[in-house]
Every structure is written in C-alpha cells, then in structure tokens.
Amino acid sequence: MNKRAKPGTEPQPGQTISLRTLGEYLNLSPATISLVLNNAPGVRSIPQETRDRVRAAATKFDYRPSFYARSLRKRQTFSIGVLVPDLSDHYVAQVLSGMEEVLIEEGYFYLTASHRRRPDLIEEYPRLLLDRSVEGFILIDTMLEHSLKVPAVAVAGHRKFEGVTNVVLDQRRAADLALHHLVQLGHRKIAFMRGGSHSSDADDRWECLMAVARELKLEVPPELTVQVQLRDSTPELGFGLVNELVNSGAGFTALVCFNDLSAIGAIRALKDHGLQVPEDVSVVGFDDLQAAAYHNPSLTTIRQPLRQMGGVAARILLERIRKQAVYPDAVPILPELVIRESTCPPGSRPARAKRS
C-alpha cells in the first residue's frame, strides 16, 4: 500500500498522482488545482504565481485532468462530429482550417468522417459518431436527407431541416459578379459548366447563373452547356468536358466553370487545342483556392471566404450547443470577385480548335 505524502513533500515513487496528492505537495486545496488545470471560470482570481506552481507540478508528475470525470461532471464530451466528402479536397481543407481554429480555442475536439458522397455512409456515419457521444455536427458539402438528434451546422447545405443551420454563400451575388464582369468586358458567347448532382452547391449555383443570364439577355444554348460527371476533386473535372465542348465546334469567347479545379482542367484542355487563355477564351473559376493565384495564367474567380465559413460554422454550433443563441435556417456569406489574368475582352473570333 502506498504511503501518503506529507504536506509539502513529493509523492513517493509509484504513488498514484491525483488532485489530492498534488494538493498535499503544493499545500493547496484540490479545488484550487482543479480550477487551474481546467482553466475554469474564476481561475483569474488565483494569483499568477500559484497558477504557475500548479502547472509546473502537473508537468513534473505527468498529471492530466481526467477527461471522463470532467465529462461526467459537466455532462459534456467537448467533441463534435464532422462529415466531409473527401479529406483531400482543397475546398474541404480550407473550411476545416477555419473551423479548427475556433474549436481549439474553445477546448473542443472533433472526429472527422469522409463519406465519399456515398448515401449509405452519409446515413451511417452520424449514427457512429453519436455512439461516441459527439455534441453536434458540422457538415461540409454534405447532402443530408433528414435532421439529426443534436445541433448541426451545414456549410453549403442548402436543405432545410429542423435543428440544422446552413452557412451558405450568396450564390445570386456570385452569379451577378461573374457574369457582369464578362459582359462588361464585351463577352456574349459564354459557355457554362454545371456542377454534378452530387454537389450540394450545384443546383443553387446553376439556377442563379441562369437567372442572371436571363436578366442580361444572354443566350445559353444547349451546345454551350456541359455538366460535371466525375466525383473526384481534380482538374479532370473540367478537362474532358472542355475537350468535348471544343471538339463539338460550338463557338464561345468565355467559359464559366463550376469551381477552380474544373477551371484549371479547362485551361489545360483549351491549350491542348491551341487556344490561348485569355486571348481566345476567358475563363472564370469559383472558390479562390490557394492554387488559383499561382496558376498560369492566374485565375479570375469568385472567392468564397472558406476559412471564414468554417469559423462561422464552428461558432454557431458551439453557441447552439450551449443554448446561447437562436439562428435562422440560413446564414449568408458574401462572395467577392477576384480579377486576375484569365479574363480579358474577347478576340475577333469565338473559340474553336485551331488546326496545325
């Protein structure tokens, strides 16, 4: 049986380190030590010198507060579940980065599940995460079919369910910015790339683009529209589509892509056909991924403040978990047009494959 340490003396080798033994070593109450190590409300009333002594002793004896005891005491797990389509997706990575900053600051841990847009996994993963007692969910580009049992915030969700707050880009504003930019440059023969049905943003973005096109009296013939079919987050999204578009003989001077990755693939396809961007075809992307500014040519695009959206989602979720605020179904985020090298006034002829 371990001997108890005398007040002010070190615990003996092999002795279990607890709040009580730390208290005897430091001549402090276990309650004081708990306040310091849990950074609990009221800790500022404890002198800094005392706080430093407590932390130094905890480090010396490798003591950490019991997560389970804390969870039972507060009836919280301080963890959330995050559902994403693909962890390697650049869009997802930037949203996660903004979300993570807030959660770290607030002392929350998160468990991430990548569902690859499979409906069965989108249905099953929330149940598995709830079994691990997450307090809420952040859903990134994930199409829910029903509400969840705990508070949830969807980034680019676009579906209304009880208990789910959607953090969404103002797609109408984004369409205005993209098409007015091209029309002001003088473009009228504009080709459009529609997102795949698997993407939660695709339908809303397309409807807004078509609404603005009608207002600007732009003709959008079927031969100038293509739709993303692939589900992988690579430039291949746009490469094959634009090859087909150019080979079809359809003439166009500008192309609005579904996102930046598809725009990068589209530019490669245009160059393979001997067409120059932007001299022969202006290209507009969407998202403003980090690579957009460094691509050659640098990409004109609609910026989604993705890190900001992740941070906003995390703050809303924590406030809902703590019942500190009530939010509407949707919280809009404003986009921004970033003009770079991939757009300019149209040349004398609409783009067609150049023959050698």
N, C-alpha and C positions, 0 to 999 in steps of 0.2 A: 504494500500500500504506500502510495506517495505521501511524503511529509508535506505539510502546508508550509509555505514560505512565511518567514517572519516579516512584519511590516518593514518596508524599506529594503528588503533583501531580494536577490534574484531567485526566480523559480529554480528548483533543482532539476538536474538532467532527467529527462523522461517524464517530467511533470506535465500534465495537460494544461495548455495555456487557455485561459478563459478570461472573461471580463473581471471576474473576481481576483484571479491571480495577478492580472495586470494592475488592478486597483491596489492590492497589497504591496506590490512592487513600487508603485508610484505614490502611495499614500493618498489615493484619490478614490472617490466613490465609483462603482461600476456604471452608474447613471451618467456621470460626467464623461467617462471614457466612451460610452456608447454614443453620446451626443457628438463627440469629436469625430469618431471613426465613421459615423453615418452621415456626417455633415448635416445634422438635423437642424430644424428651426430652433433658434435660441443659442446656437453654438457661438455666435458672436459675443455673447455675454461672458464667455470664458476667456481669460487672458491669453494673448497670443503665445506667451512663454509656456503656459500649461498645454495648449494645443500642440505646440512643437514637441514637448516632452512625451505626450501621449503617442503621437505618430512615430517618434523615434523608437519608443519602446515596442510598439506594434511591429515595426520593421525588424528590430533586433531579435524578437522572439517569433517572427514569422506568423503573426496573428492577423486574421482577417475576420470581419463580422460574418456571422452565419447568414447566408442568403435566405435559407429556408426559414430561419427564425424571423428574419425581417419580413419575409413574405407572409408568414402566418400572423405576425403582429399587425401588419397593415392591410392584410387581405389583398395584397397585390403581388404580382410576379415581376413587375417592371420589365416586361418583354412584350414585343409586338410581332406579328407575322407580316411578311412582305411577299407578295406574289408578283412575279415578273415573267415575261415570255421567254427571255434569253439573257443570261448574265453577261454575255459578251457583247450585247447590243450597246452601241455608243449612247443612244438616247437614254436607255435604262441606267447606264453607268453615271451619267451626269445627274439624273434625278436622284439616284441613290446617294450620291455625294452630298447633295444639299440636305437630304433627309437625315443622313448620318450625323452631320454636324449638330443638328438640333437634338437628336436622341442622345448623343454622347454628353452634350452639355446638361441634359436633363436626367442623366443617370439611367437611361433605358437601353436595353439590349434588343437586337432584332434577329429573327430567324427568317432566312430567305429561301423561297422555293421557286424553281424555274419550271414552268409548265409546258413550254414549247408549243403553246397555243392548242394543246390537246384538251378537248372539252372534259374528258374523264378526269384529267389531272386538275383542271380548274375547279371541278366539283369536289375532288377527294382531298386536295392539299389543305383547304381551310379546316376540314374536319381533323386532319392530323395535327395541324398547328393548334387548334382549340384543345385537343387532347394534351397538349403541352402547356396549356393554361395561358396562352397569349391574351392580352387585354384588349387588343384591337388589331385592325389590319390596314396596311397601305397597299393599294392595288395599282400597279403601273402598267398601263396599256393592256389591261386585262378585262375581257368582256364577261361581266357577271350575268347570271341568269336569275338570281334571286337575292334577297337581303341576307345578311349574316347575323349571328347571335350576339355579336359585340359591335361596338362602333367601328366604322370603316370609312376611309377616305380613298377615293379613286383619282389617280392622275390620268387625265384623258379617258374618262369612263363613259360619259355621255348617256348613261342609263339611270333612270330614276327608280331608286328602291328606298324603302324606309330604312333609316339608320345609316345611309351612305351619303357622304358629301363628295361632290365632284369638283376637283380643281381642274379647270379646263381653259385652254387658250381660246381667246375670242376669234373664232375661225372666220367670221364675217369681216372683221377688221383685217385679218391676214389676207383674205382674198382681195379686198379693196387695195391694200398696199401693193400686192404683187401685180395685179392687172392694170391698175392706174400707172404704175411705173413703166410697164411695157407699152401701153397705149401712148403715154406721153413721149416715149422715145420714137413713136411712129409705127409700132407693130400692129398689124391687123390679122395676119395669118398666124395664129397661135395654136400650137398643138398642146394637148393636155394629157397628163399621166394620172390616172385614178388609182388610189390605193386599193389593196386587196380587201376582201370582205372579212378577213381575219383580223384586220387592224381596227381598233376601236375608234380611231380618228377618221377613217376613210370616208364614210358616208357623209358626215357633217361637213368635212372639208370640201368634198365634191359638190354638195348642194350649194354651199356658199360661193364657190368659184363660178358655178353655172348661173347663180342669181346675179352676181356682179357682171358676168359676161353679157347677160341679157340687158342690164342697165346700160352698159357701154355699147350695146348694139353690135357685139362681136358674134360672128357666125362660128358655131362649133360643130362642123360636120362630123359624122361618124368616123370618116377616114383620118381625122386628126385627133382621135382619142384612142388611148391604149390603157389597159388595166394591168396592174401588178398581179402576178400569179404566184410568184415564189414567196416563201415564208422566211427565208434566210436573210439576215441583216448584212448584206454585202452589196457592192456595186453591181453585181449581176442582176439586181432588181430592175435596173434601167437599161443595162447593156443590150440584152436580147430584144427588148421591146423597141428600142430606137433603131436597131438594125432592121427590124421588120417594118417600122414606120418609114424609114428612108427607102428601103427596097420596094415599098408599095408605090412609090412615085408621088406620094402626097407632098405638096409644096407648103413649106412653113418657114417663117423667119424667126420664130421664138418657140420655146418649149418650157412649160411649167411642170416641174417634176413633183412627185409625191413627197420626197424628202431629199436630204443631201446625198445620201448614199446612192439613191437611184440617179441623181443628177450627175454624180461623178462617173457612174457607169454609162450614162447617156453621152457625156462628153467624149469618153473613150470611143464609143460607137461612132459618133459623128466624125471624129478624127480618122478612124479607120476607113471611112467613106470619102476621105479627102476634104472634109468640111472643117472650116475654122470656127472656133468659138472665141469671141462673139461676132466676128466679121460676117460669117454666113448664117449662124444661128445663135441667138441669145438664149441663155439657159438660166432659169431661176430654180433654186432649191428650197428646202424647208427644214428648219430646226436650228441651223447655225451650229453644227457640230464643230469641234476644235479643228478638224481637218479642213473645213471649208475655207478658212483664211489662208491655208498653205498649199492648197491645190493649185495646179497650173492649167488654166487661169484660176485665180481666186474666185470663189463662188458668191455671186449675188444670191441672197437668200432671205427668208423670213425667219427672224430669230425668235425662238421660244426660250424664255429665261428658265432653262431646265433645272438648274441648281436652285433657283428661287422657288420653282414649283415644288421641288422636293422638300425644301424647308417649310414652305407654307403648309404642305400636306401634313408634315410631322407635327407642326404646332397646332393645327386644327385637331388632329387626332388626340393629342395629349390633353387639350382643353376639353374635348368631348369625353374622354375617359374620366377626367377629374370633375366633369359636370360644371365647368367654369363658363361655358358659353353655348349658345344655340346658333347653328349655322343654317343658311338656306341650302336647297338641294345642290346649287352650283355656285362656285366662287370663281369668277372670270379673271384671267390673267391677260394683260395686253401684249401683243406681239410688236415687233419692230422690223422695219425693212433695213437690211444691211446691203448697201450697193458696193459691189466690188468689180472685178474685171470681166465677168462672164456675160454682161449685158451691154449693148450699145445700140444706136439707131440701126435700122435694117439696111442691108445692102440693096443692090439693084434687082436681085433675083431671089425668089424663095428657095430655101434649101432643097437640093436634090443631090443624089450621089454624083460626084464628079468622076468622069471616066478618064483613065490614063491613055 
